[in-house]
Amino acid sequence: MKKSTNWPVTILIALGSLLILFPLYMTIAIALKNPEEMAQSIFALPTGLHFENFTNAIKATNFFNALGNSTVITITTVVFILLTNSMVAYAIARNMKRKFFKVLYFYFISAMFIPFQIIMLPVVKVTTDLHMNNIVGIIILYVVYGLAFNVFVYTGYIRSIPYELEEAATVDGASTFGTFWKIIFPLLAPVSATIGILSCLSTWNDFMLPLVLLGDQDSYTLPLVQYVFQGQFSTDFNLAFASYLLALTPMLIVYLFAQKWIISGLTSGSIK
C-alpha cells in the first residue's frame, strides 16, 4: 500500500530547513566576498573567492590562541561537570528522605530561575577581588552555574535506578564512593552524554561571562575575539563572517565525528 505524503509536516520541515540554510548561505557568501561585491548585492553569489578574508581574520583575532583557550575551558569544564555534578546529585538522590538534602535539592533548583544578568556585577566584583578573573576562575564558574540544571536532571535519573544494585555492592564490601564510581556512574552514561553535549555547546558559545570576567587579551575565547571586527563607526563584515565560520568549524568537526553518540545520548536522555 502506497503511503500518502504528509504535506503539512513536509512543508514545516522545508521551512525549518530554509531558516537554517539561508543564514548559513549568507555567512559563507559574505565571507568569500570583498566589500565592493557586497555593496553591489548582499544576496548574490560571490564572483571571486576571496580566501584572504580567512587568513586576515586569523591574524586579526589571534585565532589559534583563542582556539586553545576555548578548547581548554570547554574540555575542562565538561569533565568537571560530569564528575562533580553527578556526585552531588547522587548524594541528594539517595538522601532525599532527610530534610537537609531535600532543602538542598530545592535550593539548587531555585537557582535555575535566577537570570545571570542579575548576579553579573556581584560575580565580577567577587571574582576580581579573589584574583579569579582568569581561565581557572571562569572554569569554576561554569561548573557551579551548571549545578542547578544538572543536579535536577541527574537526581531524577538516579532515583529511577534500583537501590538493590547498591545493596548488592555494599554486601560485596564496596565503599560509598566505590559503589558510585563502579555501579552508578556507568549507568548514568545516557544522561551524562546529554549533559556533556549541552554543557559543551553552552560553554563553547558563551560570550557574556568571558566578556565581563576576562581582562587579559591572551585569555580571550573564540566568541569574545569576534568583537574585534565591531568598530565605533563601521564593521568589517567580510572578515567578521569569515571569522564566524572559523569559530564554528571545531564544533562542526566534533559533531561529524561524534554524531552517533550525540544523537543516541540526546534520545536516551529524553525518554528515560
URTAJO-V365974 format. One record per backbone hydrogen bond with DSSP energy under -0.5 kcal/mol. CO is the residue of the C=O (numbers start at 1). NH is the residue of the N-H. If there is no record, write none. Layout:
BEGIN
co:CO nh:NH
co:CO nh:NH
END
This chain:
BEGIN
co:5 nh:7
co:6 nh:10
co:7 nh:11
co:8 nh:12
co:9 nh:13
co:10 nh:14
co:11 nh:15
co:12 nh:16
co:13 nh:17
co:14 nh:18
co:15 nh:19
co:16 nh:20
co:17 nh:21
co:18 nh:22
co:19 nh:23
co:20 nh:24
co:21 nh:25
co:22 nh:26
co:23 nh:27
co:24 nh:28
co:25 nh:29
co:26 nh:30
co:27 nh:31
co:28 nh:32
co:30 nh:33
co:32 nh:50
co:34 nh:38
co:35 nh:39
co:36 nh:40
co:37 nh:41
co:48 nh:50
co:49 nh:51
co:50 nh:53
co:51 nh:54
co:51 nh:55
co:52 nh:56
co:53 nh:57
co:54 nh:58
co:55 nh:59
co:56 nh:60
co:57 nh:61
co:58 nh:62
co:58 nh:63
co:62 nh:65
co:62 nh:66
co:63 nh:67
co:64 nh:68
co:65 nh:69
co:66 nh:70
co:66 nh:222
co:67 nh:71
co:68 nh:72
co:69 nh:73
co:70 nh:74
co:71 nh:75
co:72 nh:76
co:73 nh:77
co:74 nh:78
co:75 nh:79
co:76 nh:80
co:77 nh:81
co:78 nh:82
co:79 nh:83
co:80 nh:84
co:80 nh:85
co:81 nh:85
co:81 nh:86
co:82 nh:86
co:83 nh:87
co:84 nh:88
co:85 nh:89
co:86 nh:90
co:87 nh:91
co:88 nh:92
co:89 nh:93
co:90 nh:94
co:92 nh:95
co:93 nh:96
co:95 nh:98
co:98 nh:102
co:99 nh:103
co:100 nh:104
co:101 nh:105
co:102 nh:106
co:103 nh:107
co:104 nh:108
co:105 nh:109
co:106 nh:110
co:107 nh:111
co:108 nh:111
co:109 nh:112
co:110 nh:113
co:111 nh:114
co:113 nh:115
co:115 nh:118
co:115 nh:119
co:116 nh:120
co:119 nh:123
co:120 nh:124
co:121 nh:125
co:122 nh:126
co:123 nh:127
co:124 nh:128
co:125 nh:129
co:126 nh:130
co:127 nh:132
co:128 nh:131
co:132 nh:134
co:133 nh:215
co:134 nh:138
co:135 nh:139
co:136 nh:140
co:137 nh:141
co:138 nh:142
co:139 nh:143
co:140 nh:144
co:141 nh:145
co:142 nh:146
co:144 nh:147
co:146 nh:150
co:147 nh:151
co:148 nh:152
co:149 nh:153
co:150 nh:154
co:151 nh:155
co:152 nh:156
co:153 nh:157
co:154 nh:158
co:155 nh:159
co:157 nh:160
co:158 nh:161
co:162 nh:165
co:163 nh:166
co:163 nh:167
co:164 nh:168
co:165 nh:169
co:166 nh:170
co:167 nh:171
co:168 nh:172
co:169 nh:174
co:170 nh:173
co:175 nh:179
co:176 nh:180
co:177 nh:181
co:178 nh:182
co:179 nh:183
co:179 nh:184
co:180 nh:185
co:183 nh:187
co:184 nh:188
co:185 nh:188
co:186 nh:189
co:188 nh:192
co:189 nh:193
co:190 nh:194
co:191 nh:195
co:192 nh:196
co:193 nh:197
co:194 nh:198
co:195 nh:199
co:196 nh:200
co:197 nh:201
co:198 nh:202
co:199 nh:203
co:200 nh:204
co:201 nh:205
co:202 nh:206
co:207 nh:211
co:208 nh:212
co:209 nh:213
co:210 nh:214
co:213 nh:215
co:216 nh:219
co:217 nh:220
co:221 nh:225
co:222 nh:226
co:223 nh:226
co:224 nh:227
co:225 nh:228
co:226 nh:229
co:227 nh:230
co:229 nh:231
co:229 nh:236
co:234 nh:231
co:235 nh:237
co:236 nh:240
co:237 nh:241
co:238 nh:242
co:239 nh:243
co:240 nh:244
co:241 nh:245
co:242 nh:246
co:243 nh:247
co:244 nh:248
co:245 nh:249
co:246 nh:250
co:248 nh:252
co:249 nh:253
co:250 nh:254
co:251 nh:255
co:252 nh:256
co:253 nh:257
co:254 nh:258
co:255 nh:259
co:258 nh:262
co:259 nh:263
co:260 nh:264
co:261 nh:265
co:262 nh:266
co:263 nh:267
co:264 nh:268
co:265 nh:269
co:266 nh:270
co:267 nh:271
co:268 nh:272
END
